[in-house]
Amino acid sequence: MPTKRTKTQKINIEQKEGAFSALFSRLGARKKHESSDISLIRSILNPEKAKIIHALKTKQPNSIYELAKILGRDFKTVRQDITLLEKIGFVEMIPIHKGKREKLKPLLVLDALEIKISL
């Protein structure tokens, strides 16, 4: 069983042009964000992703399929959400071997998230 590695993620938001660029560069965004910055943050920290994070912490599913069943959601949409959470460093995908098959276990590696907004 893999050792759980946890960390604290910090996001600092300042009122200036390009304040979100460090966060968005981790997401692979290529265009310049201005008024859509807040909407992108909302898409990252929405209720569905909060449910995923909670389920990962409390239920510790062994696969994305199992996570989707726990949440009562479609596998494809859960996979898309997990991919985004993985890109920003909230989740790691751990390979688990069972016989000849390999599956990926989503593992929450975040123990705290601090968001600081400077006005």
N, C-alpha and C positions, 0 to 999 in steps of 0.2 A: 504494500500500500504506500503511495507516495506521501512524503511529508508535506503537510500543509504549510505553505509560506504565505504570510500575510504582510500587508503593507498599508500605509496611509497614503492616499492620493490627495494632492492639494491642487486646487484650481484657483488662481488669482485672476480677478477680472478688474481691469482698470478702465477709467473713462478716457480713452484716447484711441486714435486710429490704429487698428491692427491689434487691439488688446487681446483678442481671442486667437490670434494667429498660432500661438504655441499649441493650444488645444486642438485647433482644426488641422494643423499639420500632422498631428498624430492620427487623425481620422482619415487622412489621405485627401482632404479637400484641396482643390486646385484653384478655385476662384477666390477673389477677394470678397470677404463677408463684411457687411455693414449692418443694415437693419435686420438681416436674417440671423444675426448672432444669437439672439435670445431664442428664436424658434428652434435653432439647431440644439441649443442647450436643453430646451424642453423635450426635444425628441430623444436626447440621451437620457434624461432623467424623468421619463414619463411613468405613469402608474404600471404599465405592463412590464417595463424593465425593473421597476421596484419589486413587482411580484416574482420575477425571475430571480433577482438577487436574494429575496427572502426565501424562496424555495431552495436555492442552492445552499444557503446557510443552514436551513432547518432540516430539509429532507435529504440532502446530499445524493441526488440521483446519479446513477451510473452511466447515463447517456442522455443525449439531447432528446431522443425519442421518449425516454422515461420522464424527463422533465416536461415535455409537451403533454404527456398523459396526466401528470400531476396537475398541471395548470389548466387542462381542458382546452388547449389551443392547438392549432394546426402546426405540424412539425416544421413546415417550411418557414412560417413566420417566426417561430421560436428560434430556429437556426439563424435567421437573419439578425434577430436581436442579440443572440449569443455572439455572432461574428462581430457586431459593433462593440459589444462589451469587451470582447477579446482585444480588438484593435486599440481601445483606449486604456487597456491594462487592468480592467476590473476582474477578468476571468482568464484562466489558462485552460487549454484543452490538453488533458493527460491521456496518452494512449494506454489502454488496458487490453491485455491479451487473454482471450478465453478460447482455449483449444487452438484452432487454426485462424480464428477470427480476431480482428482487432477493432475495438470501438473507442471512441473518444469520450472521455468523461469530463464534463465541464466542472471546473474547480474554482470557487470564489477565492481570489487571492487578496482581496481588499478587506481590511478590518475597519477602516474609517474613511470618510470622504469629507474633506473640508473645502468649502467654497467661500472665498472672501471676495466681496464686491467693494471696491474703492470708488467712492463718488467724488 
